Amino acid sequence: MAVARQYLSVRELTRRNDHPAIQTFWTLIHPAYYRSRPPWCAAFVYFCLRSAGLRPPVKTPALAAAWYRKSLTVWTYNPHGNQRRGAEPPKASLVLYQFKTAGGYRIGHVGLLADQRRKATDDFMVLEGNTSAAGAVELTERDREGNGVYLKRRSPRSIYAIVDWIPISMP
């Protein structure tokens, strides 16, 4: 989390995914991707994990959906009451968000869990790249295509799953 927090001041210069730090996030995946200015939330997560000395074995780190693994899931939202699979998720777990598309639902955004909650009813604090400064506790499609790195308060209802990559990412 110390690596991720260093980038809280990153803001796109012209709202086209353009900032020298964003270009740096892409260097560990494929520097040429930056030229097409794609969404960069997953590149930010991968950069932070790798900069912290971790080696997450993810095949396509530039895609938010590639970070979902059922076997690594430590928390999911269940509208019927039972909101947890296992213990409270540890800091730096990955928070995944799902969005409705024409073909159904898909994972389309990822961030880093910044702090553990004090109570199971509390919102989560998530450090996200390529998000907006808007105060939305419920993540929307518009909010996820933002202009920088922000610390966001997110409702458990807006989260698809929280996965813990750290144990399998240790060098």
C-alpha positions as CSV (number, residue, x, y, z in Angstrom):
1,M,0.0,0.0,0.0
2,A,3.0,2.3,0.6
3,V,3.8,2.1,-3.1
4,A,0.2,2.8,-4.2
5,R,-0.2,5.8,-1.8
6,Q,2.7,7.5,-3.5
7,Y,0.6,8.0,-6.6
8,L,-2.5,9.6,-5.0
9,S,-1.6,12.9,-6.7
10,V,-1.6,11.4,-10.2
11,R,-4.2,13.2,-12.5
12,E,-4.5,12.9,-16.2
13,L,-3.3,16.0,-18.0
14,T,-6.0,16.2,-20.7
15,R,-8.4,13.4,-19.6
16,R,-6.9,11.0,-22.2
17,N,-5.1,8.6,-19.8
18,D,-2.0,10.8,-20.2
19,H,0.4,11.4,-17.4
20,P,4.0,10.4,-17.1
21,A,3.2,8.1,-14.1
22,I,0.5,6.3,-16.2
23,Q,3.0,5.6,-18.8
24,T,5.3,4.2,-16.1
25,F,2.4,1.9,-14.9
26,W,2.4,0.3,-18.4
27,T,6.2,-0.3,-18.5
28,L,5.9,-3.6,-16.7
29,I,3.1,-4.9,-18.9
30,H,3.9,-3.6,-22.4
31,P,5.1,0.0,-22.9
32,A,3.5,0.1,-26.4
33,Y,0.0,-0.2,-24.9
34,Y,0.3,3.3,-23.5
35,R,0.2,4.8,-27.0
36,S,-3.5,3.7,-27.5
37,R,-4.4,5.3,-24.1
38,P,-6.4,2.3,-22.7
39,P,-8.0,2.2,-19.3
40,W,-5.2,1.7,-16.7
41,C,-6.7,0.5,-13.4
42,A,-5.3,-3.0,-13.8
43,A,-1.9,-1.6,-15.0
44,F,-1.8,0.5,-11.8
45,V,-2.5,-2.5,-9.6
46,Y,0.1,-4.6,-11.3
47,F,2.7,-1.9,-11.1
48,C,2.1,-1.4,-7.4
49,L,2.3,-5.1,-6.6
50,R,5.5,-5.6,-8.7
51,S,7.1,-2.4,-7.2
52,A,6.4,-3.9,-3.8
53,G,8.5,-7.0,-4.7
54,L,5.6,-9.3,-5.5
55,R,5.3,-11.5,-8.6
56,P,1.6,-12.1,-9.2
57,P,1.2,-15.0,-11.7
58,V,-1.5,-13.4,-13.8
59,K,-1.4,-13.9,-17.6
60,T,-3.0,-10.7,-18.8
61,P,-2.4,-8.1,-16.0
62,A,-3.8,-5.2,-18.1
63,L,-7.3,-6.7,-17.8
64,A,-9.3,-6.2,-14.6
65,A,-11.2,-9.5,-15.2
66,A,-7.8,-11.4,-15.3
67,W,-7.4,-10.7,-11.6
68,Y,-10.4,-12.7,-10.6
69,R,-9.7,-16.2,-9.3
70,K,-12.4,-18.1,-7.4
71,S,-9.7,-19.9,-5.4
72,L,-8.2,-16.6,-4.2
73,T,-11.6,-15.1,-3.3
74,V,-11.7,-14.0,0.4
75,W,-14.9,-11.9,0.3
76,T,-18.0,-11.6,-1.9
77,Y,-21.2,-9.7,-1.5
78,N,-24.4,-11.6,-0.9
79,P,-27.5,-9.5,-0.8
80,H,-29.2,-12.2,1.4
81,G,-27.0,-11.4,4.4
82,N,-23.9,-13.6,4.5
83,Q,-21.3,-11.1,3.1
84,R,-18.1,-13.0,3.7
85,R,-16.3,-16.1,2.5
86,G,-13.7,-16.5,5.2
87,A,-12.2,-13.8,7.3
88,E,-12.1,-10.0,6.8
89,P,-10.0,-9.4,3.7
90,P,-6.4,-8.3,4.3
91,K,-5.0,-4.9,3.2
92,A,-3.7,-4.9,-0.4
93,S,-6.3,-7.5,-1.5
94,L,-7.7,-6.7,-4.9
95,V,-11.2,-5.3,-5.1
96,L,-13.1,-6.2,-8.2
97,Y,-16.2,-4.5,-9.6
98,Q,-18.7,-5.8,-12.1
99,F,-20.7,-3.9,-14.7
100,K,-23.7,-4.7,-16.8
101,T,-23.0,-5.0,-20.5
102,A,-25.1,-5.9,-23.6
103,G,-23.9,-9.5,-23.2
104,G,-24.5,-9.8,-19.4
105,Y,-22.1,-8.8,-16.6
106,R,-18.4,-8.5,-16.6
107,I,-15.6,-7.5,-14.3
108,G,-14.4,-4.0,-15.5
109,H,-12.5,-2.3,-12.7
110,V,-10.0,-3.3,-10.0
111,G,-8.4,-1.5,-7.0
112,L,-6.4,-2.2,-3.9
113,L,-8.0,-2.6,-0.5
114,A,-6.4,0.3,1.5
115,D,-7.6,-0.6,5.0
116,Q,-9.5,-3.3,6.9
117,R,-13.0,-2.4,8.1
118,R,-13.7,-2.0,11.8
119,K,-17.1,-3.5,11.5
120,A,-18.6,-5.8,8.9
121,T,-21.3,-3.2,8.1
122,D,-18.7,-0.5,7.2
123,D,-17.8,0.5,3.7
124,F,-14.4,-0.4,2.2
125,M,-11.6,2.1,1.6
126,V,-10.1,1.3,-1.8
127,L,-7.2,2.9,-3.6
128,E,-8.0,2.9,-7.3
129,G,-6.4,4.1,-10.5
130,N,-8.3,5.4,-13.5
131,T,-11.2,6.5,-11.3
132,S,-12.8,9.9,-10.6
133,A,-12.9,12.2,-7.7
134,A,-16.7,11.9,-7.6
135,G,-18.0,10.9,-4.2
136,A,-19.9,7.9,-5.4
137,V,-20.0,5.1,-2.8
138,E,-21.6,2.9,-5.5
139,L,-19.2,2.6,-8.4
140,T,-20.8,3.4,-11.7
141,E,-19.6,2.9,-15.3
142,R,-19.0,6.7,-15.5
143,D,-17.0,6.8,-12.3
144,R,-14.6,4.0,-13.3
145,E,-13.4,5.9,-16.3
146,G,-11.9,8.7,-14.3
147,N,-8.9,10.9,-14.4
148,G,-6.5,9.8,-11.6
149,V,-5.6,7.8,-8.5
150,Y,-8.0,8.3,-5.6
151,L,-8.8,6.8,-2.2
152,K,-12.4,5.9,-2.5
153,R,-15.1,4.8,0.0
154,R,-17.0,1.9,-1.6
155,S,-20.2,0.2,-0.4
156,P,-20.0,-3.6,-0.1
157,R,-23.0,-3.7,-2.5
158,S,-20.9,-2.3,-5.3
159,I,-18.1,-4.9,-5.0
160,Y,-18.2,-8.1,-6.9
161,A,-15.4,-9.9,-5.1
162,I,-12.2,-9.3,-3.1
163,V,-9.3,-11.6,-3.9
164,D,-6.0,-12.0,-2.1
165,W,-3.1,-12.5,-4.5
166,I,-0.3,-11.8,-1.9
167,P,0.3,-15.4,-0.7
168,I,0.8,-16.7,-4.2
169,S,2.8,-13.6,-5.3
170,M,5.7,-13.9,-2.9
171,P,9.0,-14.3,-4.6
